Amino acid sequence: MISPRLTHSAKAATVEAMQGGKRSRRSRLAVLPVVGAMALGACVSVKAPDKPIVIELNINIRQEVVYRLAEDAKNTIESNPEIF
Amino acid sequence: MARKFVTRVIRHQALRSLALGLGGVAVTAGAFAPGMVMAQSRDPAYAAARASGQVGEKMDGYLGFVVTPGAALRALVDDINIKRKAAYAAKAQANNATIEEYALTSGCQLILNTRPGEKYQVPNGSWQTRGAGAPQRDSRCP
């Protein structure tokens, strides 16, 4: 008569404790990406205020390409004086 | 610049009539002549805006506004820039380059071509008035 009561209460306690443990681990994992996103967001906002955007766009153009095109560009300008 | 161009047109027309007389070479010379004849000099309003420093040559190969323009000037310059882009696109494709590469290269030359008193964009992005000496250009300019 006594032992079933003890078994019941013991089981109930164990399950509750396990669920509690799982819950807290999950919530910790769920918080991680949020913290990561906040950290990334902070990095971007620090870089943002820069003045010359035009120059940044042209950085990919290499000098050798400019040299190769120079003569042709000169001819294009000379043969289209109404737009240059 | 304009005088140089006129002489060239005359030379081409002379060449064309000579070729027509000869018959056989007419096709080659004729192919060049229409483009040269079609080409005109600057619109007077555009020429005036350049001379007065309202518009200037940017590093990227397009015209920019040094001061806020009126509606008419804005429309005129926008139109020129669209035509420039079309020319850059065609030439870039023919040269296996991107429009931006061809436009930047043209910008190098266009800044070099500015007359004293005209405005151009210097590498730090600000407007500068062309003086008697060489202009400040991008380090990649030939």
Backbone of each chain as ProteinMPNN parsed JSONL, in Angstrom:
{"seq_chain_A": "MISPRLTHSAKAATVEAMQGGKRSRRSRLAVLPVVGAMALGACVSVKAPDKPIVIELNINIRQEVVYRLAEDAKNTIESNPEIF", "coords_chain_A": {"N_chain_A": [[0.824, -1.227, 0.0], [1.918, 1.169, 0.685], [4.194, 1.389, -0.912], [3.308, 1.779, -3.777], [2.418, 4.483, -3.737], [4.761, 5.816, -3.153], [6.27, 5.166, -5.439], [4.733, 6.424, -7.394], [4.919, 9.144, -6.758], [7.638, 9.453, -6.943], [8.158, 8.952, -9.682], [6.742, 11.005, -10.92], [8.122, 13.234, -10.045], [10.645, 12.832, -11.219], [10.114, 12.955, -14.008], [9.158, 15.603, -14.303], [11.441, 17.02, -13.575], [13.209, 16.286, -15.63], [11.874, 17.308, -17.874], [11.965, 19.954, -17.31], [14.7, 20.435, -17.435], [15.217, 19.957, -20.172], [13.725, 21.964, -21.364], [15.012, 24.325, -20.563], [17.481, 24.068, -21.85], [16.72, 24.124, -24.532], [15.665, 26.707, -24.76], [17.934, 28.165, -24.318], [19.431, 27.545, -26.61], [17.777, 28.681, -28.53], [18.109, 31.371, -28.058], [20.715, 31.904, -28.85], [21.099, 32.365, -31.84], [19.824, 34.842, -32.02], [21.408, 36.512, -30.497], [23.72, 36.343, -32.011], [22.878, 37.539, -34.426], [22.422, 40.114, -33.523], [25.004, 40.879, -32.889], [26.21, 40.809, -35.422], [24.699, 42.753, -36.741], [25.498, 45.025, -35.371], [28.178, 45.232, -36.232], [27.905, 45.881, -38.979], [26.601, 48.352, -38.872], [28.568, 49.948, -37.848], [30.41, 50.157, -39.914], [29.004, 51.559, -41.841], [28.912, 54.627, -42.168], [30.371, 56.206, -44.635], [31.961, 58.381, -46.95], [32.779, 58.672, -49.97], [31.13, 56.937, -52.246], [31.105, 56.43, -54.946], [33.752, 56.004, -55.754], [34.333, 53.59, -54.527], [32.821, 51.815, -56.032], [34.197, 51.689, -58.394], [36.494, 50.35, -57.863], [36.957, 47.751, -58.636], [37.818, 47.853, -61.231], [40.588, 47.304, -63.237], [43.876, 48.615, -63.859], [45.22, 47.716, -66.163], [43.144, 47.061, -67.874], [42.029, 49.542, -68.374], [44.132, 50.734, -69.745], [44.215, 49.141, -72.004], [41.802, 49.799, -73.222], [42.018, 52.477, -73.742], [42.841, 53.758, -76.231], [40.758, 53.106, -77.986], [38.602, 54.286, -76.672], [39.27, 56.95, -76.894], [38.99, 57.346, -79.642], [36.243, 56.89, -79.872], [35.201, 59.088, -78.498], [36.11, 61.185, -80.092], [34.75, 60.71, -82.459], [32.124, 61.141, -81.796], [31.224, 63.924, -81.216], [28.976, 65.358, -80.419], [27.919, 64.344, -78.074], [29.893, 64.43, -76.236]], "CA_chain_A": [[0.0, 0.0, 0.0], [2.759, 2.37, 0.786], [5.153, 1.472, -2.045], [2.818, 2.438, -5.02], [2.404, 5.95, -3.564], [6.148, 6.337, -3.266], [6.656, 5.036, -6.858], [4.047, 7.485, -8.164], [5.483, 10.493, -6.522], [9.02, 9.478, -7.442], [8.126, 9.081, -11.143], [6.291, 12.349, -11.266], [9.215, 14.182, -9.768], [11.714, 12.619, -12.21], [9.674, 13.474, -15.312], [9.131, 17.066, -14.209], [12.824, 17.533, -13.564], [13.769, 16.096, -16.968], [11.257, 18.281, -18.797], [12.495, 21.286, -16.96], [16.065, 20.51, -17.952], [15.154, 20.069, -21.629], [13.182, 23.276, -21.721], [16.006, 25.392, -20.38], [18.513, 23.902, -22.879], [16.132, 24.606, -25.783], [15.548, 28.173, -24.755], [19.295, 28.706, -24.455], [19.774, 27.4, -28.032], [16.962, 29.632, -29.296], [18.643, 32.716, -27.806], [22.014, 32.048, -29.532], [21.077, 33.093, -33.13], [19.411, 36.237, -31.799], [22.61, 37.223, -30.029], [24.593, 36.391, -33.18], [22.34, 38.532, -35.346], [22.638, 41.437, -32.928], [26.435, 41.163, -33.014], [26.437, 41.114, -36.843], [24.047, 44.043, -36.995], [26.36, 46.06, -34.789], [29.357, 45.343, -37.103], [27.522, 46.569, -40.216], [26.266, 49.75, -38.6], [29.825, 50.663, -37.598], [31.045, 50.394, -41.223], [28.128, 52.332, -42.733], [29.129, 56.026, -42.586], [31.528, 56.452, -45.511], [31.584, 59.419, -47.92], [32.789, 58.486, -51.433], [30.592, 55.654, -52.69], [31.449, 56.331, -56.375], [35.106, 55.471, -55.861], [34.27, 52.187, -54.121], [32.241, 51.043, -57.139], [35.166, 51.573, -59.481], [37.712, 49.712, -57.367], [37.154, 46.475, -59.339], [38.387, 48.07, -62.565], [42.042, 47.245, -63.153], [44.613, 49.565, -64.692], [45.551, 47.121, -67.47], [41.935, 47.151, -68.701], [41.936, 50.958, -68.768], [45.183, 50.953, -70.758], [43.814, 48.419, -73.219], [40.652, 50.469, -73.847], [42.275, 53.921, -73.88], [42.879, 54.228, -77.623], [39.409, 52.954, -78.539], [37.757, 55.299, -76.025], [39.648, 58.239, -77.489], [38.354, 57.371, -80.963], [34.789, 57.011, -79.677], [34.932, 60.475, -78.101], [36.359, 62.06, -81.245], [33.759, 60.515, -83.522], [30.786, 61.498, -81.316], [31.417, 65.186, -80.488], [27.726, 65.951, -79.919], [27.571, 63.843, -76.733], [31.046, 64.532, -75.335]], "C_chain_A": [[0.85, 1.265, 0.0], [3.635, 2.554, -0.467], [4.583, 2.1, -3.327], [2.827, 3.965, -4.911], [3.8, 6.541, -3.82], [6.601, 6.321, -4.737], [6.042, 6.163, -7.692], [4.72, 8.832, -8.033], [6.908, 10.61, -7.075], [9.054, 9.685, -8.947], [7.778, 10.503, -11.578], [7.411, 13.371, -11.115], [10.295, 14.084, -10.837], [11.356, 13.246, -13.564], [9.693, 15.003, -15.315], [10.522, 17.676, -14.321], [13.447, 17.437, -14.948], [13.212, 17.113, -17.962], [11.81, 19.69, -18.559], [13.869, 21.491, -17.551], [16.081, 20.722, -19.459], [14.725, 21.474, -22.051], [14.258, 24.363, -21.665], [17.109, 25.294, -21.448], [18.015, 24.453, -24.229], [16.111, 26.127, -25.836], [16.922, 28.823, -24.879], [19.736, 28.669, -25.924], [19.031, 28.42, -28.89], [17.502, 31.053, -29.172], [19.918, 32.956, -28.622], [21.952, 32.784, -30.874], [20.707, 34.554, -32.98], [20.615, 37.069, -31.38], [23.58, 37.409, -31.2], [24.161, 37.466, -34.162], [22.584, 39.948, -34.838], [24.1, 41.858, -33.073], [26.776, 41.556, -34.441], [25.891, 42.49, -37.194], [24.907, 45.193, -36.505], [27.584, 46.297, -35.677], [29.044, 46.164, -38.345], [27.296, 48.048, -39.945], [27.516, 50.588, -38.311], [30.485, 51.041, -38.926], [30.296, 51.41, -42.081], [28.565, 53.751, -43.083], [30.452, 56.251, -43.317], [31.108, 57.452, -46.586], [31.615, 58.979, -49.39], [32.389, 57.093, -51.878], [31.02, 55.388, -54.137], [32.792, 55.636, -56.553], [35.112, 53.977, -55.509], [33.76, 51.304, -55.256], [33.274, 50.784, -58.229], [36.419, 50.802, -59.102], [38.014, 48.412, -58.105], [37.832, 46.638, -60.695], [39.908, 48.149, -62.451], [42.699, 48.153, -64.191], [44.889, 49.002, -66.087], [44.367, 47.187, -68.425], [41.796, 48.575, -69.226], [42.95, 51.261, -69.876], [44.795, 50.311, -72.092], [42.728, 49.173, -73.986], [40.924, 51.915, -74.232], [42.177, 54.436, -75.315], [41.489, 54.191, -78.252], [38.469, 54.019, -77.972], [38.011, 56.676, -76.622], [38.975, 58.402, -78.847], [36.842, 57.57, -80.851], [34.416, 58.453, -79.356], [35.072, 61.407, -79.307], [35.298, 61.904, -82.334], [32.324, 60.795, -83.081], [30.803, 62.832, -80.564], [30.132, 65.782, -79.91], [27.36, 65.457, -78.52], [28.756, 63.916, -75.755], [31.548, 65.969, -75.165]], "O_chain_A": [[0.512, 2.276, -0.615], [3.799, 3.652, -0.998], [5.287, 2.896, -3.947], [3.192, 4.66, -5.86], [4.004, 7.528, -4.527], [7.209, 7.271, -5.231], [6.689, 6.766, -8.548], [5.035, 9.53, -8.997], [7.332, 11.648, -7.582], [9.852, 10.473, -9.454], [8.408, 11.099, -12.452], [7.604, 14.246, -11.959], [10.804, 15.099, -11.312], [12.155, 13.953, -14.179], [10.202, 15.614, -16.254], [10.76, 18.659, -15.021], [14.123, 18.36, -15.401], [13.939, 17.695, -18.767], [12.07, 20.465, -19.479], [14.183, 22.55, -18.094], [16.839, 21.543, -19.974], [15.29, 22.074, -22.966], [14.397, 25.188, -22.568], [17.617, 26.319, -21.902], [18.739, 25.131, -24.957], [16.492, 26.739, -26.833], [17.062, 29.894, -25.469], [20.333, 29.622, -26.427], [19.581, 28.956, -29.852], [17.359, 31.851, -30.098], [20.178, 34.084, -29.041], [22.689, 33.755, -31.05], [21.207, 35.409, -33.712], [20.809, 38.188, -31.854], [24.18, 38.471, -31.366], [24.992, 38.217, -34.671], [22.906, 40.856, -35.604], [24.404, 43.021, -33.339], [27.528, 42.503, -34.669], [26.552, 43.284, -37.863], [25.019, 46.222, -37.173], [27.991, 47.444, -35.86], [29.82, 47.04, -38.726], [27.752, 48.899, -40.708], [27.511, 51.803, -38.51], [31.057, 52.124, -39.047], [30.889, 52.049, -42.95], [28.583, 54.062, -44.274], [31.499, 56.457, -42.703], [29.987, 57.366, -47.086], [30.554, 58.915, -50.012], [33.21, 56.175, -51.887], [31.269, 54.24, -54.507], [32.938, 54.772, -57.417], [35.826, 53.195, -56.137], [34.218, 50.173, -55.419], [33.217, 49.759, -58.909], [37.31, 50.619, -59.931], [39.172, 48.004, -58.2], [38.361, 45.672, -61.246], [40.448, 48.944, -61.682], [42.141, 48.417, -65.256], [44.802, 49.726, -67.079], [44.545, 47.349, -69.633], [41.479, 48.78, -70.398], [42.638, 51.971, -70.832], [45.025, 50.875, -73.162], [42.718, 49.195, -75.216], [40.143, 52.516, -74.97], [41.507, 55.435, -75.577], [41.089, 55.118, -78.958], [37.647, 54.583, -78.694], [37.086, 57.462, -76.826], [38.452, 59.471, -79.163], [36.24, 58.313, -81.625], [33.433, 58.978, -79.878], [34.253, 62.303, -79.51], [34.987, 62.859, -83.047], [31.402, 60.701, -83.89], [30.434, 62.874, -79.39], [30.191, 66.62, -79.01], [26.558, 66.099, -77.842], [28.639, 63.515, -74.597], [32.512, 66.204, -74.436]]}, "seq_chain_B": "MARKFVTRVIRHQALRSLALGLGGVAVTAGAFAPGMVMAQSRDPAYAAARASGQVGEKMDGYLGFVVTPGAALRALVDDINIKRKAAYAAKAQANNATIEEYALTSGCQLILNTRPGEKYQVPNGSWQTRGAGAPQRDSRCP", "coords_chain_B": {"N_chain_B": [[39.162, 71.745, -81.479], [36.648, 71.503, -82.765], [37.285, 72.56, -85.254], [39.185, 70.802, -86.104], [37.654, 68.561, -86.417], [35.907, 69.319, -88.489], [37.669, 69.517, -90.626], [38.286, 66.883, -90.853], [35.846, 65.775, -91.636], [35.533, 66.979, -94.131], [37.704, 65.858, -95.403], [36.947, 63.202, -95.394], [34.662, 63.313, -96.972], [35.719, 64.075, -99.375], [37.25, 61.875, -99.91], [35.261, 60.05, -100.183], [33.864, 60.869, -102.519], [35.857, 60.528, -104.322], [36.206, 57.808, -104.167], [33.715, 56.987, -105.076], [33.897, 57.754, -107.695], [35.855, 56.05, -108.539], [34.607, 53.712, -108.156], [34.975, 50.833, -107.397], [36.008, 50.945, -104.681], [34.101, 52.203, -103.305], [32.232, 51.129, -101.419], [33.606, 50.618, -98.993], [34.562, 53.186, -98.15], [32.147, 54.555, -98.09], [30.862, 53.351, -95.983], [31.98, 54.48, -93.751], [31.532, 57.187, -94.017], [28.678, 58.037, -93.532], [28.373, 58.029, -90.681], [30.183, 59.962, -89.877], [29.153, 62.219, -91.103], [26.681, 62.468, -89.862], [27.411, 63.102, -87.242], [27.377, 65.816, -85.039], [28.264, 69.059, -83.668], [28.502, 70.211, -80.189], [25.415, 70.826, -78.407], [24.207, 74.133, -78.116], [23.235, 75.004, -75.584], [24.249, 73.092, -73.851], [26.983, 73.464, -74.281], [27.229, 76.031, -73.23], [26.547, 75.568, -70.547], [28.668, 73.976, -69.735], [30.823, 75.747, -70.094], [30.189, 77.698, -68.237], [30.485, 76.341, -65.912], [28.427, 74.905, -64.734], [27.879, 72.295, -65.264], [29.951, 69.369, -65.146], [32.723, 67.154, -65.953], [32.598, 63.882, -64.83], [34.449, 61.345, -63.006], [33.59, 58.837, -63.708], [32.923, 58.831, -66.369], [30.644, 60.132, -67.125], [28.445, 63.042, -67.346], [28.13, 65.452, -64.728], [26.252, 67.36, -62.302], [27.314, 70.408, -61.132], [26.193, 72.471, -59.771], [22.787, 72.732, -58.563], [20.634, 71.972, -61.163], [18.408, 73.622, -63.57], [15.182, 72.58, -64.865], [15.304, 72.271, -67.664], [18.048, 72.123, -68.295], [18.725, 69.876, -66.814], [17.275, 67.873, -68.141], [18.524, 67.955, -70.615], [21.188, 67.212, -70.027], [20.784, 64.696, -68.881], [19.862, 63.362, -71.101], [22.137, 63.411, -72.743], [23.837, 61.854, -71.163], [22.53, 59.393, -71.259], [22.819, 58.78, -73.937], [25.579, 58.638, -74.005], [25.976, 56.4, -72.408], [24.848, 54.451, -74.026], [26.639, 54.478, -76.169], [28.976, 53.715, -74.831], [28.221, 51.165, -74.02], [27.934, 49.741, -76.447], [30.539, 49.902, -77.469], [31.981, 48.754, -75.406], [31.118, 46.134, -75.465], [32.111, 45.378, -77.966], [34.77, 45.385, -77.362], [35.174, 43.466, -75.467], [34.756, 44.244, -72.78], [33.48, 45.661, -69.682], [30.664, 47.911, -69.318], [31.17, 49.8, -67.375], [33.949, 49.74, -67.174], [34.702, 50.658, -69.704], [33.499, 53.145, -69.643], [34.806, 54.425, -67.494], [37.397, 54.551, -68.527], [36.926, 56.25, -70.671], [36.198, 58.476, -69.203], [38.665, 59.219, -68.108], [39.935, 60.237, -70.393], [38.121, 62.224, -71.126], [38.271, 64.012, -69.009], [40.846, 64.842, -69.322], [40.489, 66.198, -71.684], [39.083, 68.469, -70.949], [38.636, 72.031, -70.969], [40.497, 74.917, -69.808], [38.916, 76.401, -67.011], [36.623, 74.903, -67.136], [34.668, 72.414, -65.34], [35.678, 69.516, -63.451], [35.704, 66.209, -61.979], [37.63, 65.311, -59.21], [39.868, 62.703, -57.87], [39.086, 62.492, -55.083], [36.43, 62.943, -55.164], [35.391, 65.492, -55.221], [34.546, 68.645, -56.906], [36.563, 70.28, -59.297], [38.128, 73.127, -60.776], [39.309, 73.234, -64.047], [42.609, 74.006, -64.679], [45.485, 75.587, -66.182], [47.398, 73.637, -66.242], [48.029, 70.007, -66.088], [45.201, 67.898, -65.405], [43.962, 66.589, -62.19], [43.86, 63.205, -61.96], [42.373, 59.865, -61.835], [44.353, 57.22, -60.491], [44.639, 55.09, -62.171], [44.408, 56.011, -64.717], [45.646, 56.321, -68.066]], "CA_chain_B": [[38.499, 70.432, -81.565], [35.612, 71.585, -83.793], [37.936, 72.791, -86.539], [39.836, 69.536, -86.423], [36.586, 67.652, -86.828], [35.419, 69.781, -89.792], [38.669, 69.104, -91.622], [38.171, 65.444, -91.029], [34.624, 65.533, -92.411], [35.839, 67.368, -95.512], [38.622, 64.863, -95.93], [36.176, 61.992, -95.621], [33.756, 63.522, -98.107], [36.574, 64.073, -100.558], [37.619, 60.465, -100.083], [34.061, 59.344, -100.621], [33.578, 61.19, -103.917], [36.935, 59.901, -105.094], [35.899, 56.384, -104.18], [32.545, 56.81, -105.93], [34.423, 57.875, -109.039], [36.61, 54.835, -108.844], [33.627, 52.631, -108.192], [35.268, 49.625, -106.622], [36.305, 51.181, -103.269], [32.993, 53.006, -102.778], [31.554, 50.488, -100.302], [34.415, 50.804, -97.787], [34.554, 54.596, -97.763], [30.761, 54.908, -97.823], [30.486, 52.816, -94.676], [32.462, 55.396, -92.712], [31.036, 58.54, -94.244], [27.432, 58.459, -92.885], [28.613, 58.288, -89.255], [30.906, 61.225, -89.76], [28.265, 63.307, -91.517], [25.646, 62.569, -88.833], [27.957, 63.681, -86.028], [27.329, 67.276, -84.967], [28.967, 69.58, -82.497], [27.689, 70.301, -78.968], [24.223, 71.66, -78.27], [24.658, 75.405, -77.532], [22.891, 75.076, -74.154], [25.212, 72.22, -73.174], [28.276, 74.151, -74.353], [27.165, 77.157, -72.296], [26.555, 75.016, -69.182], [30.06, 73.535, -69.498], [31.683, 76.924, -69.984], [29.861, 78.436, -67.009], [30.789, 75.491, -64.76], [27.22, 74.315, -64.138], [28.069, 70.85, -65.381], [31.35, 68.988, -65.255], [33.026, 65.767, -66.299], [32.848, 63.024, -63.672], [35.468, 60.303, -63.22], [32.976, 57.618, -64.237], [32.657, 58.955, -67.796], [29.368, 60.799, -67.379], [28.379, 64.432, -66.914], [27.516, 65.65, -63.428], [25.841, 68.729, -62.012], [28.122, 71.058, -60.097], [25.144, 73.166, -59.005], [21.465, 72.182, -58.873], [20.242, 72.506, -62.472], [17.005, 73.855, -63.914], [14.572, 71.412, -65.504], [15.746, 72.148, -69.055], [19.437, 71.646, -68.305], [18.72, 68.494, -66.312], [16.797, 67.016, -69.23], [19.556, 67.946, -71.662], [22.339, 66.436, -69.551], [20.332, 63.307, -68.745], [19.803, 62.829, -72.467], [23.524, 63.176, -73.18], [24.375, 60.716, -70.399], [21.91, 58.166, -71.787], [23.482, 58.517, -75.224], [26.946, 58.211, -73.685], [25.928, 55.027, -71.927], [24.591, 53.6, -75.198], [27.906, 54.396, -76.903], [29.892, 52.91, -74.004], [27.753, 49.77, -74.026], [28.264, 49.149, -77.747], [32.001, 49.801, -77.592], [32.457, 47.817, -74.386], [30.832, 44.795, -75.979], [33.051, 45.128, -79.065], [36.122, 45.247, -76.807], [35.128, 42.491, -74.366], [34.918, 44.937, -71.499], [32.19, 46.036, -69.103], [30.285, 49.302, -69.584], [31.844, 50.626, -66.363], [35.369, 49.826, -67.54], [34.825, 51.531, -70.877], [33.092, 54.493, -69.225], [35.891, 54.99, -66.68], [38.49, 54.858, -69.452], [36.498, 57.455, -71.381], [36.263, 59.563, -68.221], [40.074, 59.635, -68.049], [40.193, 61.042, -71.582], [37.235, 63.396, -71.115], [38.81, 64.966, -68.025], [42.034, 65.39, -69.984], [40.011, 67.075, -72.752], [38.425, 69.69, -70.447], [39.328, 73.293, -71.228], [40.636, 75.724, -68.588], [37.67, 77.036, -66.592], [35.571, 73.879, -67.04], [34.715, 71.637, -64.089], [35.851, 68.063, -63.524], [35.715, 65.566, -60.657], [38.947, 64.793, -58.818], [39.729, 61.394, -57.208], [38.382, 62.469, -53.792], [34.998, 63.102, -55.417], [34.968, 66.901, -55.277], [34.675, 69.325, -58.2], [37.744, 71.128, -59.435], [38.124, 73.87, -62.032], [40.494, 72.923, -64.83], [43.558, 75.094, -64.839], [46.33, 75.497, -67.382], [48.205, 72.413, -66.172], [47.364, 68.711, -66.211], [44.185, 67.696, -64.366], [44.189, 65.495, -61.234], [43.04, 62.086, -62.423], [42.452, 58.562, -61.184], [45.699, 56.652, -60.628], [44.644, 54.076, -63.238], [44.324, 56.659, -66.031], [46.911, 56.231, -68.809]], "C_chain_B": [[37.488, 70.455, -82.717], [36.235, 71.734, -85.179], [38.569, 71.496, -87.051], [38.814, 68.554, -87.007], [36.093, 68.004, -88.228], [36.382, 69.347, -90.889], [38.534, 67.62, -91.901], [36.959, 65.108, -91.892], [34.882, 65.834, -93.877], [36.71, 66.297, -96.169], [37.865, 63.575, -96.291], [35.261, 62.127, -96.825], [34.524, 63.499, -99.422], [36.93, 62.634, -100.932], [36.446, 59.691, -100.676], [33.789, 59.602, -102.112], [34.625, 60.56, -104.833], [36.628, 58.417, -105.271], [34.724, 56.094, -105.107], [32.965, 56.854, -107.403], [35.129, 56.606, -109.471], [35.698, 53.616, -108.897], [33.906, 51.505, -107.227], [35.398, 49.832, -105.118], [35.136, 51.865, -102.567], [32.367, 52.421, -101.515], [32.3, 50.757, -98.999], [34.337, 52.238, -97.292], [33.149, 55.027, -97.362], [30.307, 54.445, -96.454], [30.913, 53.75, -93.553], [31.769, 56.757, -92.805], [29.728, 58.89, -93.53], [27.602, 58.821, -91.406], [29.263, 59.64, -89.037], [30.004, 62.411, -90.105], [27.191, 63.546, -90.456], [26.148, 63.31, -87.588], [27.948, 65.207, -86.082], [28.111, 67.736, -83.753], [27.982, 69.738, -81.331], [26.46, 71.202, -79.109], [24.658, 72.971, -77.602], [24.379, 75.527, -76.019], [23.863, 74.238, -73.313], [26.591, 72.885, -73.147], [28.333, 75.294, -73.345], [27.249, 76.678, -70.845], [27.948, 74.514, -68.796], [30.949, 74.731, -69.212], [31.445, 77.677, -68.671], [30.086, 77.601, -65.753], [29.571, 74.915, -64.057], [27.272, 72.797, -64.196], [29.563, 70.56, -65.541], [31.493, 67.524, -65.628], [33.33, 64.979, -65.023], [33.905, 61.972, -64.028], [34.891, 59.072, -63.906], [32.598, 57.705, -65.715], [31.333, 59.618, -68.146], [29.446, 62.249, -66.9], [27.703, 64.501, -65.554], [27.153, 67.107, -63.24], [26.676, 69.296, -60.871], [27.191, 71.847, -59.174], [23.797, 72.56, -59.414], [20.951, 72.809, -60.175], [18.752, 72.833, -62.577], [16.495, 72.632, -64.666], [15.108, 71.183, -66.919], [17.164, 71.581, -69.131], [19.517, 70.199, -67.828], [18.324, 67.522, -67.424], [17.863, 66.861, -70.312], [20.732, 67.048, -71.268], [21.973, 64.959, -69.378], [20.328, 62.618, -70.112], [21.208, 62.508, -72.986], [24.095, 61.951, -72.467], [23.799, 59.38, -70.869], [22.581, 57.784, -73.104], [24.921, 58.055, -75.005], [26.937, 56.745, -73.276], [25.707, 54.059, -73.085], [25.877, 53.397, -76.002], [28.897, 53.519, -76.142], [29.522, 51.432, -74.082], [28.16, 49.073, -75.323], [29.764, 48.91, -77.873], [32.584, 48.812, -76.587], [32.273, 46.382, -74.879], [31.823, 44.421, -77.089], [34.464, 44.868, -78.554], [36.207, 44.254, -75.644], [35.403, 43.123, -73.009], [33.529, 45.215, -70.919], [31.918, 47.511, -69.429], [31.054, 50.225, -68.631], [33.322, 50.812, -66.697], [35.567, 50.798, -68.692], [34.506, 52.977, -70.498], [34.189, 55.167, -68.405], [37.074, 55.395, -67.562], [38.172, 56.133, -70.225], [36.576, 58.667, -70.469], [37.667, 60.112, -68.084], [40.371, 60.619, -69.178], [39.376, 62.333, -71.564], [37.722, 64.466, -70.131], [40.056, 65.643, -68.606], [41.639, 66.42, -71.05], [39.376, 68.374, -72.246], [39.298, 70.91, -70.709], [39.491, 74.056, -69.912], [39.332, 76.466, -68.266], [36.521, 76.042, -66.457], [35.762, 73.06, -65.764], [34.945, 70.154, -64.366], [35.964, 67.512, -62.114], [37.097, 64.977, -60.376], [38.768, 63.493, -58.018], [39.04, 61.396, -55.838], [36.888, 62.739, -53.944], [34.532, 64.54, -55.534], [35.177, 67.488, -56.671], [35.863, 70.256, -58.189], [37.616, 71.881, -60.752], [39.418, 73.569, -62.767], [41.355, 74.164, -64.985], [44.365, 74.906, -66.109], [47.089, 74.165, -67.419], [47.394, 71.141, -66.357], [46.326, 68.554, -65.092], [44.574, 66.572, -63.399], [43.275, 64.356, -61.661], [43.243, 60.834, -61.586], [43.828, 57.95, -61.461], [45.791, 55.623, -61.756], [44.604, 54.688, -64.642], [45.668, 56.578, -66.759], [47.581, 57.598, -69.023]], "O_chain_B": [[37.467, 69.545, -83.546], [35.783, 71.123, -86.148], [38.5, 71.153, -88.231], [39.092, 67.826, -87.96], [35.881, 67.121, -89.059], [35.966, 68.87, -91.945], [38.653, 67.168, -93.04], [37.039, 64.255, -92.776], [34.508, 65.06, -94.758], [36.491, 65.893, -97.31], [38.102, 62.956, -97.328], [35.097, 61.188, -97.603], [34.053, 62.981, -100.434], [36.909, 62.244, -102.099], [36.606, 58.818, -101.53], [33.517, 58.671, -102.87], [34.331, 60.123, -105.946], [36.768, 57.852, -106.356], [34.72, 55.098, -105.831], [32.461, 56.099, -108.236], [35.012, 56.156, -110.611], [35.977, 52.633, -109.583], [33.114, 51.265, -106.316], [34.947, 48.987, -104.345], [35.183, 52.082, -101.356], [32.004, 53.179, -100.615], [31.673, 51.093, -97.995], [34.068, 52.467, -96.113], [32.978, 55.779, -96.403], [29.457, 55.082, -95.832], [30.262, 53.799, -92.509], [31.464, 57.386, -91.792], [29.656, 59.973, -92.95], [27.036, 59.809, -90.938], [28.914, 60.367, -88.107], [30.082, 63.469, -89.48], [26.831, 64.691, -90.181], [25.397, 64.055, -86.958], [28.44, 65.813, -87.034], [28.557, 66.938, -82.929], [26.794, 69.442, -81.461], [26.475, 72.199, -79.831], [25.402, 72.936, -76.621], [25.188, 76.083, -75.275], [24.245, 74.629, -72.21], [27.278, 72.871, -72.126], [29.352, 75.505, -72.688], [27.924, 77.289, -70.017], [28.347, 74.627, -67.637], [31.715, 74.75, -68.248], [32.376, 78.22, -68.074], [29.898, 78.098, -64.643], [29.666, 74.483, -62.908], [26.779, 72.105, -63.305], [30.329, 71.403, -66.009], [30.528, 66.761, -65.622], [34.2, 65.357, -64.239], [34.208, 61.748, -65.2], [35.604, 58.347, -64.6], [32.02, 56.766, -66.262], [30.941, 59.665, -69.312], [30.356, 62.639, -66.169], [26.811, 63.707, -65.256], [27.676, 67.983, -63.928], [26.73, 68.725, -59.782], [27.381, 71.882, -57.958], [23.681, 71.951, -60.478], [20.844, 74.031, -60.279], [17.945, 72.374, -61.769], [17.271, 71.76, -65.056], [15.339, 70.044, -67.325], [17.446, 70.682, -69.923], [20.279, 69.398, -68.369], [18.959, 66.485, -67.617], [18.07, 65.772, -70.849], [21.207, 66.237, -72.063], [22.771, 64.079, -69.697], [20.731, 61.463, -70.254], [21.431, 61.46, -73.593], [24.754, 61.115, -73.085], [24.493, 58.364, -70.877], [22.871, 56.613, -73.351], [25.422, 57.192, -75.725], [27.764, 55.952, -73.725], [26.3, 52.981, -73.125], [26.168, 52.291, -76.457], [29.576, 52.682, -76.736], [30.388, 50.564, -74.194], [28.669, 47.953, -75.299], [30.201, 47.851, -78.324], [33.558, 48.118, -76.879], [33.155, 45.536, -74.729], [32.309, 43.292, -77.143], [35.262, 44.213, -79.224], [37.206, 44.216, -74.926], [36.177, 42.604, -72.204], [32.52, 45.023, -71.597], [32.834, 48.259, -69.773], [31.526, 51.291, -69.028], [33.877, 51.898, -66.525], [36.462, 51.643, -68.671], [35.155, 53.911, -70.969], [34.47, 56.35, -68.6], [37.674, 56.451, -67.363], [39.037, 56.989, -70.411], [36.969, 59.752, -70.897], [37.855, 61.322, -67.96], [40.967, 61.676, -68.968], [39.869, 63.398, -71.937], [37.6, 65.664, -70.387], [40.288, 66.836, -68.411], [42.361, 67.389, -71.286], [39.152, 69.291, -73.036], [40.527, 70.837, -70.675], [38.7, 73.859, -68.991], [38.725, 77.081, -69.143], [35.553, 76.306, -65.745], [36.849, 73.014, -65.187], [34.479, 69.61, -65.367], [36.278, 68.239, -61.172], [37.655, 64.245, -61.193], [37.671, 63.201, -57.541], [38.455, 60.38, -55.462], [36.159, 62.759, -52.952], [33.386, 64.785, -55.911], [35.882, 66.918, -57.504], [36.135, 70.933, -57.198], [37.072, 71.359, -61.726], [40.499, 73.639, -62.184], [40.877, 75.23, -65.373], [43.972, 74.155, -67.002], [47.383, 73.637, -68.492], [46.223, 71.187, -66.733], [46.539, 69.017, -63.971], [45.397, 65.716, -63.724], [42.056, 64.521, -61.718], [44.146, 60.751, -60.754], [44.395, 58.141, -62.537], [46.882, 55.319, -62.24], [44.747, 53.978, -65.637], [46.717, 56.749, -66.137], [48.648, 57.673, -69.631]]}, "name": "protein", "num_of_chains": 2, "seq": "MISPRLTHSAKAATVEAMQGGKRSRRSRLAVLPVVGAMALGACVSVKAPDKPIVIELNINIRQEVVYRLAEDAKNTIESNPEIFMARKFVTRVIRHQALRSLALGLGGVAVTAGAFAPGMVMAQSRDPAYAAARASGQVGEKMDGYLGFVVTPGAALRALVDDINIKRKAAYAAKAQANNATIEEYALTSGCQLILNTRPGEKYQVPNGSWQTRGAGAPQRDSRCP"}
